[in-house]
């Protein structure tokens, strides 16, 4: 699937040239020749692309170019009139849903996001969209009715069996029950002052107790076709990648999970294919997350 832009408009070439020249101003590796060599094309071809004399390169080359220039791959692909294979597969899987979602999104501000305060917007002073954030039956419920009627995500936290620290592989220990969730404000007299300042919810657990995050939709059966990108962090560590926390969604490596395809998260990714279980430990003990 692709779209063709008239060459005289050339949004892709002019954008690439501007970004490459900005890089070259501080790094000689931003020259046409060096960038072309690293992405695997001839310098003369890249120069023609920038001037709009030839069509943009293939998806694979654009992805490498995005990495070289520190740009969002989806932005470059869109400027080139292309849609990634990944997104094409997702659209083919649910064409009606994505068509409806896109039609709902087209009149909203560019690049909406939802930060930890529950606020959604563009970050540049344009219109902001606030979700409905509630605590219902020991579940956090996040809904974006302005985006789509089905745009609802429910999050609960389940007790799990503690996996032995013996270096062996074990299947996911599903939770027998959900933790009770309570508003931090309900315990204003007893919780530390920073907790009140930050707000949110709390749950009870015992030292060494396991837990997992469980994600469901807003339907009566707990399922919703509306996809959510969810990032999870504790102690400024991204649990999906095991790397320090960074703002924004990233695809390489992917720093978020997608619901409803992934309904839970039970630990930190410490290396490819290896997860350390979420385990409760007292604050101030000095126990590193990687050791659990």
C-alpha positions as CSV (number, residue, x, y, z in Angstrom):
1,X,0.0,0.0,0.0
2,X,1.4,3.4,-1.0
3,X,0.5,6.8,-2.2
4,X,2.3,8.9,-4.8
5,X,3.0,12.6,-4.2
6,X,3.6,14.9,-7.2
7,X,7.3,15.4,-7.5
8,X,7.1,19.2,-7.4
9,X,5.7,19.0,-3.8
10,X,8.5,16.7,-2.7
11,X,7.7,16.8,1.1
12,X,10.0,13.8,1.7
13,X,13.1,15.1,-0.1
14,X,13.0,18.6,1.4
15,X,12.4,17.2,4.9
16,X,15.3,14.8,4.6
17,X,17.6,17.4,3.3
18,X,16.8,19.9,6.1
19,X,17.3,17.2,8.8
20,X,20.5,15.9,7.2
21,X,21.9,19.4,6.9
22,X,21.1,20.1,10.5
23,X,23.0,17.0,11.5
24,X,26.0,17.9,9.2
25,X,26.2,21.3,10.9
26,X,27.5,19.6,14.1
27,X,28.7,16.2,12.8
28,X,30.6,15.6,9.5
29,X,28.9,12.2,9.3
30,X,25.8,14.1,8.1
31,X,27.2,14.6,4.6
32,X,25.3,13.2,1.6
33,X,28.1,10.7,0.9
34,X,28.4,9.3,4.4
35,X,24.7,9.1,5.1
36,X,24.2,7.4,1.7
37,X,26.9,4.8,2.5
38,X,25.5,4.0,5.8
39,X,22.0,3.3,4.5
40,X,23.3,1.4,1.4
41,X,22.5,3.7,-1.5
42,X,24.6,5.8,-3.9
43,X,25.3,9.4,-2.9
44,X,24.1,10.6,-6.3
45,X,20.8,8.8,-5.7
46,X,20.3,10.3,-2.2
47,X,21.0,13.8,-3.6
48,X,18.4,13.3,-6.3
49,X,15.9,12.1,-3.7
50,X,16.5,15.3,-1.7
51,X,15.9,17.4,-4.8
52,X,12.7,15.5,-5.8
53,X,14.2,14.2,-9.0
54,X,13.5,10.6,-8.2
55,X,11.0,8.8,-6.0
56,X,11.7,8.0,-2.3
57,X,13.6,4.8,-1.6
58,X,12.1,1.5,-0.3
59,X,10.7,1.1,3.2
60,X,13.8,-0.7,4.4
61,X,16.0,2.2,3.3
62,X,13.7,4.8,4.9
63,X,13.8,2.9,8.2
64,X,17.6,3.0,8.1
65,X,17.5,6.7,7.1
66,X,15.2,7.4,10.1
67,X,17.7,5.7,12.4
68,X,20.6,7.7,11.0
69,X,18.8,11.1,11.3
70,X,17.1,10.3,14.7
71,X,13.6,10.7,13.1
72,X,10.3,8.9,13.7
73,X,10.1,6.1,11.0
74,X,6.3,6.6,10.6
75,X,6.8,10.3,9.9
76,X,9.3,9.6,7.1
77,X,7.2,6.8,5.6
78,X,4.1,9.1,5.6
79,X,6.1,11.9,3.9
80,X,7.2,9.3,1.3
81,X,3.6,8.3,0.7
82,X,4.1,4.9,2.3
83,X,2.6,2.9,5.1
84,X,4.9,0.4,7.0
85,X,4.4,-3.3,6.6
86,X,3.7,-3.5,10.3
87,X,0.8,-1.1,10.1
88,X,-0.6,-2.6,6.9
89,X,-0.8,-6.0,8.7
90,X,-2.6,-4.4,11.6
91,X,-5.1,-2.6,9.3
92,X,-5.8,-5.8,7.3
93,X,-6.5,-7.6,10.6
94,X,-9.1,-5.0,11.7
95,X,-9.9,-2.8,8.7
96,X,-13.3,-1.6,9.9
97,X,-12.0,-0.6,13.4
98,X,-8.9,1.2,12.0
99,X,-11.1,3.0,9.4
100,X,-13.4,4.2,12.2
101,X,-10.5,5.2,14.5
102,X,-8.7,7.1,11.8
103,X,-11.9,9.0,10.9
104,X,-12.3,10.0,14.6
105,X,-8.7,11.1,14.9
106,X,-8.3,13.1,11.7
107,X,-9.9,16.3,13.2
108,X,-8.0,16.0,16.5
109,X,-4.7,17.8,17.2
110,X,-1.5,16.2,15.9
111,X,0.4,13.6,18.0
112,X,-2.0,13.2,21.0
113,X,-0.4,11.6,24.0
114,X,-1.4,10.8,27.5
115,X,1.1,11.5,30.3
116,X,1.2,10.1,33.8
117,X,-1.2,12.8,35.0
118,X,-3.9,11.5,32.7
119,X,-3.8,14.5,30.4
120,X,-3.8,14.0,26.6
121,X,-2.8,16.7,24.2
122,X,-0.1,17.8,21.7
123,X,2.4,19.4,24.0
124,X,2.5,22.5,21.8
125,X,-0.3,24.6,23.3
126,X,-3.0,23.2,21.0
127,X,-6.3,21.6,22.1
128,X,-5.9,19.0,24.9
129,X,-8.1,15.9,25.4
130,X,-8.6,14.6,28.9
131,X,-9.6,11.0,29.5
132,X,-12.1,9.8,32.1
133,X,-10.0,8.3,34.8
134,X,-11.8,6.4,37.6
135,X,-11.3,3.7,40.1
136,X,-14.1,1.1,39.9
137,X,-14.2,-2.3,41.6
138,X,-10.5,-2.4,42.3
139,X,-9.7,-1.5,38.7
140,X,-8.3,1.7,37.1
141,X,-10.5,2.6,34.2
142,X,-9.2,5.0,31.5
143,X,-11.6,6.1,28.8
144,X,-11.3,8.4,25.9
145,X,-14.9,8.8,24.8
146,X,-13.9,11.8,22.5
147,X,-11.7,9.5,20.5
148,X,-14.0,6.4,20.2
149,X,-16.8,4.8,22.2
150,X,-14.7,1.7,22.6
151,X,-11.5,3.5,23.7
152,X,-11.5,2.2,27.3
153,X,-8.8,0.4,29.2
154,X,-9.1,-1.3,32.6
155,X,-6.1,-2.1,34.7
156,X,-6.0,-4.3,37.8
157,X,-3.2,-5.9,39.7
158,X,-3.2,-9.6,40.6
159,X,-1.4,-11.6,43.3
160,X,0.9,-14.2,41.8
161,X,2.9,-17.1,43.2
162,X,6.6,-16.2,43.8
163,X,8.9,-17.9,41.3
164,X,12.0,-19.5,42.9
165,X,15.3,-17.6,42.2
166,X,17.1,-20.8,40.9
167,X,17.8,-19.8,37.3
168,X,15.1,-22.1,35.9
169,X,12.4,-21.1,33.5
170,X,8.8,-21.1,34.7
171,X,5.4,-20.5,33.1
172,X,3.4,-17.3,33.9
173,X,2.0,-17.7,37.5
174,X,-1.5,-16.4,37.0
175,X,-3.0,-14.5,39.8
176,X,-5.7,-16.1,42.0
177,X,-7.2,-12.8,42.9
178,X,-6.9,-9.0,42.3
179,X,-5.4,-6.7,44.9
180,X,-7.7,-4.1,46.4
181,X,-6.9,-0.6,45.1
182,X,-7.4,2.5,47.1
183,X,-6.9,6.2,46.5
184,X,-3.8,7.6,48.1
185,X,-5.8,10.6,49.3
186,X,-7.9,8.2,51.5
187,X,-4.8,7.7,53.7
188,X,-3.6,11.3,53.8
189,X,-2.9,11.0,57.5
190,X,-0.5,8.0,57.3
191,X,1.2,8.0,53.9
192,X,4.4,9.9,53.2
193,X,4.0,13.4,51.9
194,X,5.6,12.7,48.5
195,X,2.9,10.1,47.9
196,X,0.2,12.7,48.5
197,X,1.9,15.1,46.2
198,X,2.1,12.5,43.4
199,X,-1.3,11.1,43.9
200,X,-2.7,7.9,42.4
201,X,-3.6,4.6,44.0
202,X,-2.0,2.1,46.3
203,X,-2.3,-1.6,47.0
204,X,-1.3,-3.9,49.9
205,X,1.4,-6.5,49.4
206,X,3.9,-8.4,51.6
207,X,7.7,-8.4,51.2
208,X,8.6,-11.0,48.5
209,X,5.0,-11.1,47.2
210,X,4.6,-11.4,43.4
211,X,2.3,-9.3,41.3
212,X,1.3,-8.8,37.7
213,X,-0.5,-6.0,35.8
214,X,-3.7,-7.2,34.0
215,X,-5.2,-5.2,31.1
216,X,-8.7,-5.6,29.8
217,X,-11.2,-3.6,27.7
218,X,-14.3,-1.8,28.7
219,X,-16.9,-4.3,27.4
220,X,-19.1,-6.4,29.6
221,X,-16.8,-9.4,28.9
222,X,-13.7,-7.4,29.7
223,X,-12.6,-7.2,26.0
224,X,-12.4,-4.3,23.7
225,X,-11.1,-4.2,20.1
226,X,-9.7,-0.7,20.6
227,X,-5.9,-0.9,20.8
228,X,-3.9,0.9,23.5
229,X,-0.1,1.4,23.7
230,X,0.9,1.0,27.4
231,X,4.2,1.9,28.9
232,X,5.0,0.5,32.4
233,X,7.8,1.8,34.7
234,X,8.9,1.4,38.3
235,X,11.9,3.1,39.7
236,X,12.4,5.0,36.5
237,X,13.0,1.7,34.6
238,X,10.9,0.7,31.6
239,X,9.6,-2.8,32.4
240,X,9.1,-3.6,28.8
241,X,12.7,-3.0,27.7
242,X,14.5,-3.1,31.1
243,X,16.2,0.2,30.1
244,X,16.0,3.6,31.8
245,X,12.8,5.5,31.3
246,X,12.5,7.6,28.2
247,X,9.6,9.8,27.0
248,X,7.6,8.8,24.0
249,X,6.8,5.6,22.2
250,X,9.7,3.9,20.4
251,X,9.7,0.9,18.1
252,X,13.3,-0.2,18.2
253,X,13.4,-1.5,20.7
254,X,9.7,-1.4,21.3
255,X,9.2,0.3,24.7
256,X,5.4,-0.4,25.1
257,X,3.0,-3.2,25.1
258,X,-0.2,-3.3,23.0
259,X,-3.6,-4.3,24.4
260,X,-5.7,-6.4,23.8
261,X,-3.0,-8.6,22.2
262,X,-1.0,-8.6,25.4
263,X,-3.4,-8.8,28.4
264,X,-0.8,-8.8,31.2
265,X,2.8,-7.9,32.3
266,X,4.4,-9.9,35.1
267,X,7.9,-8.6,35.3
268,X,10.9,-6.7,33.9
269,X,12.5,-7.7,30.6
270,X,16.2,-8.0,31.6
271,X,17.3,-9.6,28.3
272,X,15.6,-10.9,25.2
273,X,13.3,-13.7,26.2
274,X,14.0,-13.4,29.9
275,X,11.8,-11.7,32.5
276,X,12.3,-11.0,36.2
277,X,9.1,-11.2,38.2
278,X,7.6,-8.2,39.8
279,X,8.3,-8.7,43.5
280,X,7.4,-6.3,46.4
281,X,10.3,-5.2,48.5
282,X,10.5,-2.5,51.2
283,X,11.7,0.9,50.1
284,X,15.2,1.7,51.2
285,X,16.5,-1.9,51.2
286,X,18.9,-1.2,48.3
287,X,17.7,-4.3,46.4
288,X,18.1,-3.7,42.7
289,X,15.3,-4.6,40.3
290,X,17.6,-6.8,38.3
291,X,18.3,-9.0,41.3
292,X,14.7,-10.0,41.6
